[in-house]
Amino acid sequence: MQLVEKSKAEGEKVMLERKEKLMGEIEKVRKRADEFNDLGEMDRMTDYVTEVRKLQKRIGELDTEIAWLNKVLLLVLLLKFVSVNCYNYLNILSFEECL
């Protein structure tokens, strides 16, 4: 049981680190998007297009990371639900055996 708890704590730490990194990256993207106001002059249009493409690519990468985190969190919730139900079921079985 100790190994399970250690693995759980390690997994939670990794998830928290990834979440914090993701939040930082989202903030960077937000700030970068705010900088587009400076690229509004006609002579800076090619810079604008280049920066928009880079930003779109980064947003796609962040979207993939968010989807992965959501899948993992959903899996964790499902596993908790299943383990609680199995535990309750086992308790019912052992209670019936005592009758």
C-alpha positions as CSV (number, residue, x, y, z in Angstrom):
1,M,0.0,0.0,0.0
2,Q,2.9,2.3,0.7
3,L,4.1,2.0,-2.9
4,V,0.6,3.0,-4.2
5,E,0.6,6.1,-1.9
6,K,4.1,7.0,-3.0
7,S,3.2,6.6,-6.7
8,K,0.0,8.6,-6.2
9,A,2.0,11.5,-4.5
10,E,4.6,11.4,-7.3
11,G,1.9,11.5,-10.0
12,E,0.1,14.4,-8.3
13,K,3.4,16.3,-8.1
14,V,4.0,15.8,-11.8
15,M,0.5,16.9,-12.7
16,L,0.8,20.0,-10.5
17,E,4.1,20.9,-12.2
18,R,2.7,20.4,-15.7
19,K,-0.4,22.5,-14.7
20,E,1.8,25.4,-13.4
21,K,4.0,25.3,-16.5
22,L,0.9,25.3,-18.7
23,M,-0.5,28.3,-16.8
24,G,2.8,30.2,-17.3
25,E,2.8,29.4,-21.0
26,I,-0.8,30.6,-21.4
27,E,0.2,33.9,-19.7
28,K,3.1,34.3,-22.1
29,V,0.8,33.7,-25.1
30,R,-1.7,36.3,-23.7
31,K,1.1,38.9,-23.3
32,R,2.4,38.1,-26.8
33,A,-1.1,38.6,-28.3
34,D,-1.3,42.0,-26.5
35,E,1.9,43.0,-28.4
36,F,0.1,42.7,-31.8
37,N,-1.2,46.3,-31.3
38,D,2.4,47.4,-32.0
39,L,2.4,45.7,-35.4
40,G,-0.5,47.6,-36.8
41,E,1.4,49.8,-39.2
42,M,1.6,48.8,-42.9
43,D,5.3,48.3,-42.9
44,R,5.1,45.8,-40.1
45,M,2.3,43.6,-41.7
46,T,4.7,40.8,-42.6
47,D,6.0,40.7,-39.0
48,Y,2.3,40.6,-37.9
49,V,1.5,37.6,-40.1
50,T,4.6,35.8,-39.0
51,E,3.9,36.4,-35.3
52,V,0.2,35.3,-35.7
53,R,1.3,32.0,-37.3
54,K,3.8,31.3,-34.5
55,L,1.1,32.2,-31.9
56,Q,-1.4,29.9,-33.6
57,K,1.0,27.0,-33.5
58,R,1.8,27.6,-29.8
59,I,-1.9,27.8,-29.0
60,G,-2.4,24.5,-30.7
61,E,0.3,22.9,-28.6
62,L,-1.2,24.3,-25.4
63,D,-4.6,23.0,-26.5
64,T,-3.1,19.5,-26.8
65,E,-1.5,19.8,-23.4
66,I,-4.8,20.9,-21.9
67,A,-6.6,18.0,-23.5
68,W,-4.0,15.5,-22.1
69,L,-4.3,17.0,-18.6
70,N,-8.1,16.8,-18.8
71,K,-8.0,13.1,-19.9
72,V,-5.6,12.2,-17.0
73,L,-7.8,14.1,-14.5
74,L,-10.9,12.3,-15.8
75,L,-9.1,8.9,-15.6
76,V,-8.1,9.7,-12.0
77,L,-11.7,10.5,-11.0
78,L,-13.0,7.4,-12.7
79,L,-10.4,5.2,-10.9
80,K,-11.4,6.8,-7.6
81,F,-15.1,6.1,-8.3
82,V,-14.4,2.5,-9.3
83,S,-12.2,1.8,-6.3
84,V,-14.8,3.3,-3.9
85,N,-17.6,1.2,-5.5
86,C,-15.5,-1.9,-5.4
87,Y,-14.6,-1.3,-1.7
88,N,-18.3,-0.8,-0.9
89,Y,-19.2,-4.0,-2.8
90,L,-16.6,-6.0,-1.0
91,N,-17.9,-4.7,2.3
92,I,-21.4,-5.8,1.4
93,L,-20.1,-9.3,0.4
94,S,-18.3,-9.8,3.6
95,F,-21.3,-8.5,5.6
96,E,-23.5,-11.1,3.9
97,E,-21.1,-13.8,4.8
98,C,-21.4,-12.9,8.4
99,L,-25.2,-13.5,8.4
